[in-house]
Amino acid sequence: MNNINRRKFLTTTGTLVAGTVITNSLSGLSSNVYAGNKMKLAAVGTGIRQTDMFGKKLTKDYSDYVEYVGLCDINPGRLEYAKNYIGVNCPTFTDFDEMMRNVKPDKLIVTTVDSEHDQFIVKGLEYGVDVITEKPMTTDEIKAQAILDAERRSKNSVIVTFNYRYSPHRRKIKELLMENAIGKITSVDFHWYLDTEHGPRYFRRWHGLREKGGTLLVHKSTHHFDLVNWWLDSDPDEVMAYGDLEVFGSKGPFRSKSCRACEFKDKCTYFYDITQDERNMRLYVDNEHYDGYIRDACIYRNEINIYDKMSVQVKYKNNVLLNYSLTTYSPYEGYRIAFNGTEGRIEAWIHERQTWPMEEYDEIMLIRNFEKPEYFRISNVEAGHGGGDKRMLDKLFKDPNQSDPLSQSAGTRDGCMSVLTGIAARKSIDTGKPVLVSDLTDLGLMEQRPK
């Protein structure tokens, strides 16, 4: 980003103050009681996540409940395209404070580069609005503490959009665990695979820089760590991790500025022709000249400083052990997970994308000790993170007061515990030593999360 514009776009957050443990969730947000009026939304950051995850879906399916009153982005070209793509007539701004002073929204949606989330979350709270932020909530422990402190000073709340919690498959696992189907949980094996189409995307974009996305242990794994935290109802205590960059970045056989400019197109198995993607051409390529952001940057460029393979061990406060890994160049996309309990085991496989035909369901296998396996088949034909997106958006914008018996809504504590797991893992890789999560912020750890 252009540094001069960035200084104008971002402003300094307030000073830090000490506080108490926060256990807020979506129920802590202001309810949808606008006396028949629509919820007024403002958004900062108008890339793919804002325009597709929220923008177009909200204007198409939730127009009876919400309306955009302001959009903000440092890139004026992308901002104008996003406005037209979403289909709104609201004013646009390149200055965040100007937007907040002028449009006075009920809620602010934050979908900027990860490392800047804290700036806008804190300022949103200071402007007296509830904040909805895309995951990860932030990228380091100092920023996490600033968000916690800002919420403690405020009458408003922060929600982190962990859409994976809302999919039927993950919900069924949660229900089985709440029923003590396999007794006391003792350990979890969780292995996530990004395929050769999805994985390299993170190395083409700003996510390849740890100063922007905190490494994939924060940007991507925050989804996965949050699921385990939620499933176990306990906090991570101690983290030990290993990671390396072996396929992408400087380890690559050749490099260029971008795929478009590359002289090795015929040799690179990861070549991406962005010119065939009209959406990315119009949103990003047509607006490169404003901020210099290249959407199809070379996956082998030397500046990449994140890991492409990661292995993490986590000891939870309730003594459950998690063995986790993330691979970024797998032949298929999905994950395998198993819960070991004193009275049995739960296993699940998810293939989110693969080259061979897929079934229209995903299975969960429950094996009680000394008994035959029991299988649960969960439909996987719903779009949007296995149907999680729609259920989450319904909760956020259509019926915020709907019951939440499985605690699927997530607040700052959930957002912190998920990113702190990744931050601790990153620190462990850097130092070669285990890291205590309790050393990172002033949040006290819980052996059993409150219902």
Secondary structure per residue as TSV (DSSP state, phi and psi in degrees):
chain	resnum	aa	ss	phi	psi
A	1	M	-	360.0	148.4
A	2	N	-	-64.9	123.3
A	3	N	H	-63.9	-36.3
A	4	I	H	-66.4	-47.2
A	5	N	H	-64.2	-36.0
A	6	R	H	-65.0	-38.2
A	7	R	H	-65.0	-35.3
A	8	K	H	-71.2	-36.5
A	9	F	H	-74.3	-37.6
A	10	L	-	-106.8	147.8
A	11	T	-	-129.6	162.7
A	12	T	-	-71.7	137.4
A	13	T	-	-78.0	167.1
A	14	G	-	-72.8	173.8
A	15	T	-	-72.7	156.0
A	16	L	-	-83.8	142.0
A	17	V	-	-131.7	152.6
A	18	A	-	-74.3	159.0
A	19	G	-	-158.6	-170.2
A	20	T	-	-106.9	176.3
A	21	V	-	-65.1	136.4
A	22	I	-	-107.4	133.5
A	23	T	-	-128.2	25.2
A	24	N	-	-68.6	156.4
A	25	S	-	-140.8	-167.9
A	26	L	G	-58.6	-29.7
A	27	S	G	-63.6	-15.7
A	28	G	G	-80.4	-12.7
A	29	L	S	-71.3	157.1
A	30	S	-	-58.9	131.4
A	31	S	-	-72.0	165.2
A	32	N	S	-78.2	67.5
A	33	V	-	-118.0	69.0
A	34	Y	S	-103.0	29.6
A	35	A	T	50.6	43.8
A	36	G	T	86.6	-9.0
A	37	N	-	-86.9	157.6
A	38	K	-	-76.6	150.0
A	39	M	E	-68.0	126.7
A	40	K	E	-90.4	121.5
A	41	L	E	-111.5	139.5
A	42	A	E	-121.3	151.0
A	43	A	E	-135.5	141.3
A	44	V	E	-121.3	125.7
A	45	G	-	97.5	116.3
A	46	T	-	-125.3	41.8
A	47	G	S	-85.0	-158.0
A	48	I	H	-57.4	-43.8
A	49	R	I	-63.3	-44.7
A	50	Q	I	-68.9	-46.2
A	51	T	I	-70.6	-36.5
A	52	D	I	-97.4	-47.2
A	53	M	I	-66.8	-38.9
A	54	F	I	-112.7	-71.0
A	55	G	I	-40.5	-68.7
A	56	K	H	-66.5	-36.0
A	57	K	H	-65.5	-39.6
A	58	L	H	-68.4	-42.0
A	59	T	H	-71.0	-27.4
A	60	K	H	-83.1	-45.4
A	61	D	H	-110.7	-11.9
A	62	Y	-	-129.4	23.6
A	63	S	T	-67.0	-18.1
A	64	D	T	-76.6	-13.5
A	65	Y	T	-116.0	-30.3
A	66	V	E	-135.6	160.0
A	67	E	E	-148.2	140.6
A	68	Y	E	-77.8	129.6
A	69	V	E	-113.9	-4.5
A	70	G	E	-170.8	142.0
A	71	L	E	-127.5	140.8
A	72	C	E	-136.1	137.7
A	73	D	-	-161.0	150.9
A	74	I	S	-71.4	-22.6
A	75	N	-	-99.8	106.9
A	76	P	H	-66.0	-30.7
A	77	G	H	-68.9	-45.7
A	78	R	H	-65.1	-35.7
A	79	L	H	-61.8	-45.2
A	80	E	H	-67.7	-41.3
A	81	Y	H	-62.8	-43.7
A	82	A	H	-60.7	-41.7
A	83	K	H	-58.8	-45.0
A	84	N	H	-70.9	-39.2
A	85	Y	H	-66.5	-43.5
A	86	I	H	-68.2	-33.9
A	87	G	T	88.1	46.9
A	88	V	-	-125.0	162.9
A	89	N	-	-116.1	17.3
A	90	C	-	-72.3	159.2
A	91	P	-	-66.8	153.3
A	92	T	E	-118.9	153.3
A	93	F	E	-142.4	145.6
A	94	T	S	-102.7	-2.0
A	95	D	-	-117.5	117.0
A	96	F	H	-63.6	-46.0
A	97	D	H	-63.3	-37.0
A	98	E	H	-62.6	-42.2
A	99	M	H	-61.9	-48.5
A	100	M	H	-64.8	-36.4
A	101	R	H	-70.0	-33.4
A	102	N	H	-87.4	-39.3
A	103	V	H	-97.9	-21.0
A	104	K	-	47.1	67.3
A	105	P	-	-75.6	165.6
A	106	D	S	-82.6	-36.6
A	107	K	E	-140.0	148.2
A	108	L	E	-114.2	130.8
A	109	I	E	-104.5	124.9
A	110	V	E	-107.8	115.8
A	111	T	-	-138.6	46.6
A	112	T	S	-88.2	-175.2
A	113	V	-	-54.1	138.8
A	114	D	G	-51.1	-42.7
A	115	S	G	-67.7	-11.3
A	116	E	G	-104.3	-2.1
A	117	H	H	-54.5	-43.4
A	118	D	H	-59.9	-38.2
A	119	Q	H	-56.7	-46.3
A	120	F	H	-84.1	-30.3
A	121	I	H	-62.4	-49.1
A	122	V	H	-61.8	-47.9
A	123	K	H	-68.3	-34.4
A	124	G	H	-60.0	-44.4
A	125	L	H	-62.9	-39.1
A	126	E	H	-67.5	-26.9
A	127	Y	T	-82.1	-1.2
A	128	G	T	82.1	31.3
A	129	V	-	-123.0	156.7
A	130	D	E	-73.9	148.4
A	131	V	E	-120.8	132.0
A	132	I	E	-112.5	117.6
A	133	T	E	-118.6	140.7
A	134	E	-	-66.6	152.5
A	135	K	S	-73.7	154.5
A	136	P	S	-73.6	153.7
A	137	M	S	-59.0	-39.6
A	138	T	-	-163.2	-172.1
A	139	T	S	-122.4	-7.4
A	140	D	S	-149.7	169.4
A	141	E	H	-70.4	-29.6
A	142	I	H	-66.9	-44.2
A	143	K	H	-67.5	-36.9
A	144	A	H	-61.2	-43.7
A	145	Q	H	-64.3	-38.1
A	146	A	H	-62.4	-38.6
A	147	I	H	-67.4	-44.9
A	148	L	H	-57.5	-46.2
A	149	D	H	-65.2	-39.7
A	150	A	H	-65.2	-39.7
A	151	E	H	-67.8	-35.9
A	152	R	H	-64.7	-32.0
A	153	R	H	-78.2	-17.4
A	154	S	S	-101.2	160.8
A	155	K	S	-91.1	-2.8
A	156	N	S	-106.2	175.9
A	157	S	-	-132.2	164.1
A	158	V	E	-118.1	136.4
A	159	I	E	-118.5	134.9
A	160	V	E	-105.9	130.2
A	161	T	-	-87.4	78.6
A	162	F	-	-86.4	82.1
A	163	N	G	-67.2	-24.4
A	164	Y	G	-60.1	-30.0
A	165	R	G	-60.7	-24.4
A	166	Y	G	-92.6	-6.9
A	167	S	S	-74.6	146.1
A	168	P	H	-57.6	-34.8
A	169	H	H	-65.5	-47.6
A	170	R	H	-68.8	-33.4
A	171	R	H	-62.9	-42.3
A	172	K	H	-63.1	-40.5
A	173	I	H	-60.1	-44.5
A	174	K	H	-59.1	-43.5
A	175	E	H	-63.5	-42.4
A	176	L	H	-62.4	-40.5
A	177	L	H	-68.2	-39.1
A	178	M	H	-66.8	-25.8
A	179	E	T	-83.5	0.8
A	180	N	T	55.3	43.3
A	181	A	T	-62.7	-26.8
A	182	I	T	-124.5	24.8
A	183	G	S	75.8	-153.3
A	184	K	S	-73.3	128.7
A	185	I	E	-73.6	133.9
A	186	T	E	-112.6	-33.7
A	187	S	E	-157.4	160.4
A	188	V	E	-133.4	133.7
A	189	D	E	-111.6	121.8
A	190	F	E	-138.7	116.1
A	191	H	E	-131.2	119.6
A	192	W	E	-109.6	137.8
A	193	Y	E	-125.1	120.7
A	194	L	E	-95.5	132.2
A	195	D	E	-82.1	179.1
A	196	T	T	-74.5	-2.0
A	197	E	T	-99.8	-44.7
A	198	H	T	-80.2	-46.6
A	199	G	T	-53.3	-49.9
A	200	P	T	-62.7	-21.2
A	201	R	H	-56.0	-37.9
A	202	Y	H	-67.0	-23.7
A	203	F	H	-91.1	-15.6
A	204	R	H	-79.9	-28.2
A	205	R	S	-104.0	-171.5
A	206	W	G	-63.7	-18.2
A	207	H	G	-61.5	-20.4
A	208	G	G	-71.9	-6.8
A	209	L	S	-108.7	121.4
A	210	R	H	-63.1	-27.4
A	211	E	H	-71.2	-14.5
A	212	K	H	-98.0	-44.9
A	213	G	H	-116.8	-2.0
A	214	G	-	76.1	12.6
A	215	T	-	77.5	164.2
A	216	L	H	-67.6	-16.9
A	217	L	H	-64.7	-22.0
A	218	V	H	-103.4	-54.0
A	219	H	H	-63.3	-49.6
A	220	K	T	-92.9	-48.3
A	221	S	H	-69.1	-16.2
A	222	T	H	-56.6	-35.8
A	223	H	H	-56.1	-47.7
A	224	H	H	-74.5	-43.7
A	225	F	H	-63.0	-37.8
A	226	D	H	-63.5	-40.1
A	227	L	H	-58.7	-45.7
A	228	V	H	-66.1	-43.6
A	229	N	H	-56.2	-43.4
A	230	W	H	-69.1	-45.2
A	231	W	H	-61.9	-40.8
A	232	L	H	-86.1	-17.7
A	233	D	T	56.6	37.8
A	234	S	S	-143.9	165.3
A	235	D	-	-99.8	144.0
A	236	P	E	-65.4	140.1
A	237	D	E	-112.0	-55.2
A	238	E	E	-133.8	138.6
A	239	V	E	-129.0	133.4
A	240	M	E	-129.1	134.1
A	241	A	E	-145.4	159.8
A	242	Y	E	-134.5	148.4
A	243	G	E	-166.1	158.4
A	244	D	E	-160.0	166.5
A	245	L	-	-114.2	106.1
A	246	E	-	-121.1	-18.0
A	247	V	S	-112.7	-44.6
A	248	F	S	-100.3	-173.0
A	249	G	G	64.0	-142.3
A	250	S	G	-66.3	-12.1
A	251	K	G	-80.8	-5.4
A	252	G	S	-72.2	160.9
A	253	P	S	-77.3	-20.1
A	254	F	-	-159.7	172.3
A	255	R	-	-156.1	161.2
A	256	S	-	-152.1	177.6
A	257	K	S	-73.2	-42.2
A	258	S	B	-152.6	166.9
A	259	C	S	-63.0	-38.6
A	260	R	T	-60.6	-36.7
A	261	A	T	-93.9	3.7
A	262	C	-	-79.3	136.5
A	263	E	T	-88.7	-1.9
A	264	F	T	-110.7	26.8
A	265	K	T	-55.4	-38.7
A	266	D	T	-75.5	-17.5
A	267	K	T	-100.1	-24.5
A	268	C	-	-84.3	117.6
A	269	T	T	-71.0	-14.9
A	270	Y	T	-103.6	13.6
A	271	F	-	-57.4	132.8
A	272	Y	-	-122.8	119.3
A	273	D	-	-93.8	91.2
A	274	I	G	-66.9	-20.2
A	275	T	G	-66.1	-15.9
A	276	Q	G	-91.3	0.4
A	277	D	-	-112.5	93.3
A	278	E	H	-59.3	-38.6
A	279	R	H	-60.5	-51.2
A	280	N	H	-70.6	-30.0
A	281	M	H	-63.5	-46.0
A	282	R	H	-75.8	-37.4
A	283	L	H	-77.7	-39.2
A	284	Y	T	-112.0	-58.1
A	285	V	G	-60.7	-43.8
A	286	D	G	-63.9	-15.1
A	287	N	G	-118.7	15.9
A	288	E	H	-59.9	-34.7
A	289	H	H	-67.6	-14.6
A	290	Y	H	-78.4	-42.1
A	291	D	H	-132.8	-1.4
A	292	G	-	79.4	7.1
A	293	Y	-	-77.4	123.2
A	294	I	-	-105.1	120.3
A	295	R	T	-80.4	-21.1
A	296	D	T	-118.1	44.7
A	297	A	B	-63.9	156.9
A	298	C	-	-66.8	131.7
A	299	I	T	-73.0	-8.9
A	300	Y	T	-107.3	12.3
A	301	R	-	-66.4	147.9
A	302	N	T	-67.7	-23.0
A	303	E	T	-74.3	-12.5
A	304	I	-	-62.3	127.3
A	305	N	-	-135.9	32.7
A	306	I	S	-110.7	180.0
A	307	Y	-	-98.7	149.7
A	308	D	S	-109.7	-5.1
A	309	K	E	-137.8	138.2
A	310	M	E	-144.0	139.3
A	311	S	E	-135.7	129.3
A	312	V	E	-133.7	136.8
A	313	Q	E	-116.2	132.1
A	314	V	E	-127.8	129.8
A	315	K	E	-101.8	123.8
A	316	Y	E	-87.7	162.3
A	317	K	T	-62.5	-26.9
A	318	N	T	-91.0	12.9
A	319	N	S	77.9	8.9
A	320	V	-	-73.4	141.4
A	321	L	E	-107.5	131.2
A	322	L	E	-110.5	128.2
A	323	N	E	-110.1	115.1
A	324	Y	E	-127.4	144.9
A	325	S	E	-143.7	153.9
A	326	L	E	-134.0	123.6
A	327	T	E	-115.5	138.2
A	328	T	E	-109.9	9.4
A	329	Y	E	-144.8	48.0
A	330	S	E	-87.3	153.6
A	331	P	S	-71.8	-12.6
A	332	Y	S	-141.7	164.2
A	333	E	E	-109.4	132.9
A	334	G	E	154.7	-158.4
A	335	Y	E	-155.0	163.5
A	336	R	E	-127.0	135.5
A	337	I	E	-140.5	145.9
A	338	A	E	-143.2	138.2
A	339	F	E	-111.0	122.8
A	340	N	E	-98.8	127.7
A	341	G	E	-127.3	169.7
A	342	T	T	-68.2	-16.3
A	343	E	T	-125.1	15.1
A	344	G	E	157.0	-160.1
A	345	R	E	-150.9	141.2
A	346	I	E	-114.4	129.3
A	347	E	E	-124.4	144.5
A	348	A	E	-146.1	145.4
A	349	W	E	-128.9	133.3
A	350	I	E	-126.3	122.1
A	351	H	E	-109.0	102.2
A	352	E	E	-78.5	-27.5
A	353	R	E	-160.4	138.7
A	354	Q	-	-158.3	164.6
A	355	T	S	-83.2	-21.0
A	356	W	S	-97.5	162.9
A	357	P	-	-57.4	141.0
A	358	M	-	-107.8	147.4
A	359	E	-	-71.6	161.0
A	360	E	S	-91.5	24.4
A	361	Y	E	-152.3	159.4
A	362	D	E	-118.1	144.9
A	363	E	E	-103.5	148.0
A	364	I	E	-121.8	128.5
A	365	M	E	-108.9	122.7
A	366	L	E	-106.7	120.5
A	367	I	E	-122.6	104.5
A	368	R	E	-81.1	143.7
A	369	N	T	-52.5	132.3
A	370	F	T	70.5	15.1
A	371	E	S	-127.2	166.4
A	372	K	-	-77.9	153.2
A	373	P	-	-63.6	148.3
A	374	E	E	-118.7	134.3
A	375	Y	E	-114.1	139.8
A	376	F	E	-120.7	124.1
A	377	R	E	-104.7	120.4
A	378	I	E	-112.1	125.2
A	379	S	E	-57.3	139.1
A	380	N	-	-120.1	20.9
A	381	V	-	-84.5	-12.1
A	382	E	-	-71.3	137.3
A	383	A	S	-82.0	166.8
A	384	G	T	77.7	71.0
A	385	H	T	54.7	50.7
A	386	G	T	66.1	28.1
A	387	G	T	88.4	-0.9
A	388	G	H	-69.8	-34.8
A	389	D	H	-59.5	-50.2
A	390	K	H	-63.5	-43.3
A	391	R	H	-63.0	-38.8
A	392	M	H	-69.0	-43.4
A	393	L	H	-64.6	-36.4
A	394	D	I	-58.4	-44.6
A	395	K	I	-66.4	-39.4
A	396	L	I	-71.7	-43.4
A	397	F	I	-119.0	-25.3
A	398	K	I	-94.0	-44.7
A	399	D	-	-145.7	73.5
A	400	P	T	-59.7	-20.6
A	401	N	T	-95.6	7.3
A	402	Q	S	-62.8	151.7
A	403	S	-	-63.2	154.0
A	404	D	-	-137.2	66.2
A	405	P	T	-65.8	-21.9
A	406	L	T	-101.1	7.2
A	407	S	-	54.0	48.6
A	408	Q	-	-77.2	-26.5
A	409	S	-	-70.6	147.3
A	410	A	-	-130.5	136.3
A	411	G	-	-116.5	-157.9
A	412	T	H	-66.0	-34.3
A	413	R	H	-63.5	-44.9
A	414	D	H	-63.3	-43.7
A	415	G	H	-60.9	-40.8
A	416	C	H	-65.6	-50.4
A	417	M	H	-62.9	-32.2
A	418	S	H	-71.3	-46.4
A	419	V	H	-72.8	-32.0
A	420	L	H	-66.0	-30.0
A	421	T	H	-63.2	-46.5
A	422	G	H	-67.5	-39.0
A	423	I	H	-63.7	-43.6
A	424	A	H	-62.6	-39.9
A	425	A	H	-63.7	-42.2
A	426	R	H	-62.4	-42.9
A	427	K	H	-65.7	-37.1
A	428	S	H	-64.7	-41.1
A	429	I	H	-63.0	-41.7
A	430	D	H	-66.5	-36.2
A	431	T	H	-102.1	-18.7
A	432	G	S	74.6	16.8
A	433	K	S	-127.8	156.0
A	434	P	-	-67.8	152.3
A	435	V	E	-125.8	133.0
A	436	L	E	-87.5	125.7
A	437	V	G	-63.3	-32.5
A	438	S	G	-65.6	-17.0
A	439	D	G	-81.4	-8.5
A	440	L	T	-91.8	-37.0
A	441	T	S	-139.7	-178.8
A	442	D	S	-91.2	10.3
A	443	L	-	-69.5	123.8
A	444	G	-	-73.8	142.2
A	445	L	-	-84.0	146.2
A	446	M	-	-116.4	130.9
A	447	E	S	-71.8	-36.8
A	448	Q	S	-131.6	117.5
A	449	R	-	-70.0	144.7
A	450	P	-	-67.2	145.0
A	451	K	-	-78.2	360.0
